[in-house]
Amino acid sequence: MRAVADGRAQLAAYEAVLVAELAARRPAQTDLVDDQSGQGVEGWGPARVPVGVSEFLVDELAFLKGISLGAATGLAERSLALVRELSRTWAALADGEVDELRVNAIVRALAGQSQAAGGPVEPAIVAEVEAQALGWAQAGETPVRLRERTAAALIALDSAAADRRRRKAERAADVRVRPVGDGMSELIADLPTPVAAACRETVDTYARMAKEDGDERSIGQLRAMVLSDLVLRPWDTSRAPVTAHLQLIAPLPAMGGRPTAHDDTPPRAAAVPTDEDAASVDGAPITHQQLRDLLEQLDALCPGGLQAPTGGSLDISLVDPVTGALQATVSPPELQRLVRRGCARHPAGQHSRVASSHRADTGRVPDESPPRGCSCPVLDRPPPVDRYTPTPAQRRFLHARDRTCRHPGCRRPAARTDLDHVQAHADGGATDCANLCCLCRRHHRLKTHAQGWRFTMTADGTLAVTTPSGATRTTRPPGLRTTGARSPVPGGGGALVRTGDPWSLGRRAGRDDPPPF
C-alpha cells in the first residue's frame, strides 16, 4: 500500500505539470475583455480562474477528465500553485516524500498568497511557512491539522492572510443539489462558519421541539423536514411568493402500466423495462410511489387521468417505439383535437398515426376514432422558421428532447438554458429543431467565444463536441437508443476520442449566434 501511495503521489505531480503546461497554452489574452459583448454576461463571469489563464481552461479540464466544473477548477488551482508557487512541495510530492492529501492541505493554506502569484505576501515569507509545513507533513501530521497549522503559521507572519482567504472563499460560495440515489438528494450550501453553525442549531432545536411534542419520526428526518419548511415557508405571506419550477418526467410505465406495442414494433421494444421507464425530477430518478405522491401533492392526478398542476403545464411526448427518438410534443387538448379530426386527406379512414401513438401512451384508442385506415402522420416535430428566434413550439420540443444542457457533463435543466444554433444562424444555420440544442449560458459562451472548440449535431440530436486539443465526446438526447444510430464523429457513443492533429482545428470558421444571450 505504501508503494501504491508513492506511485499515486508521483502521478499527481506529473499531472500537475501537464495541467500547468496546458494552462500555458490557454492564456487569458484569448478571452473577451470587459467592454466586449458576451464577457461575464449577467454576472456569470469566472470567479476562481487562475491569474493569466483563460476562463475556459477549466471547461477543457472537466471535459478531458470527465469531472465536474468545480473539481476541474480545484485541479487547476492546485496544479498551478504547486508548479508556479510551491516548488518544494511539488518536489516532495514527486519524490513520494509527502502524500497527495497532505500536499493538498499545504496548497489550500498557501496557494495564491505569494506576490509571485498576485497575492500580497512576500515570497520569502511563503517559502518559510512552506518549509515548516513540509516538516510537519513528513513527520506524519494529519491533513486537517496540517492545514490548520500551516494557516496559523502564515497568520503569525501575516495577520491579514486569513481574512483574504475567507473573502475569496465567500466569493466562490454557492448552493448545489447532488443526487445520492433511492429518490434522495443532498442540498449543499457554502456558508460562513458562524452562519452555518447557527443554521444547524436552529434546525436541530425545531426538530427536538417536534420530537418532544410526540412526533415519532427520527431526529434526522425531522431536521430535514424543518429545513425544507424554513426554506419553502408555505405559511409566510409577508414576502413576495416564489414558485419553484421543476421538470417532472413521468413515462407511462411509471404511471402503473406498460404501453401496447405498435403493430410493426418488435415485441421486445414494448416489453423490456429500461432506465428510460423511470420517473425523474430535474434529471434525478425517483421511485414510482414518489411520482404518484408528488402528482397528488400537485393536484395533477384526477379521476380522468392527468391534468396540469396549478401554475404549471402538462405536455405529452410521443417517441419512436424503436429508436426512442422524440417525434412530437403536444398538450392533452391538442392531442384530443387531432384524434377527433383525424386525417384530412383520407376522411374515410380516419385512424391515423396519432391515434396509434395515443394508444401507445394510454393503452386505449379514443372512442371517436373510426376503424384503422390510412397511416398518414398528423403530428410531427415543429417545422423550421425563417427567422433567428425559435418558436414557442420549437422551445417546448427542444426542452422535452434535451432536458438539460447538452454540453458533456453539464446537468443544468433545460428551462435555464439558451436555444443555440449549432451551425450559427449568421453562417446559414436554420432555425430548425435539427440545428438547435439547449446550452447553458456558460457553455453557450464557450461555444461562441472560446477558440478551437467545435460543435456538430446530427438530425436525431446527437451532439459531438471537440476540444482545441482534439478530444471529442458525444451526447445523445435522453431515451435515444444507439442501435443503428450514426455518430457525427468517428468513435462516438460518449467515449473520449482523439481526432486528427490537435493544432489543425485552429480558430472556428465563423462566429456563433451574436449577443445578447
Order of alpha helices (4+ residues) and beta strands (2+ residues): alpha-alpha-alpha-alpha-alpha-alpha-alpha-alpha-beta-beta-alpha-alpha-beta-alpha-beta-beta-alpha-beta-beta-beta-beta-alpha-alpha-alpha-beta-beta-alpha-beta-beta-beta-beta
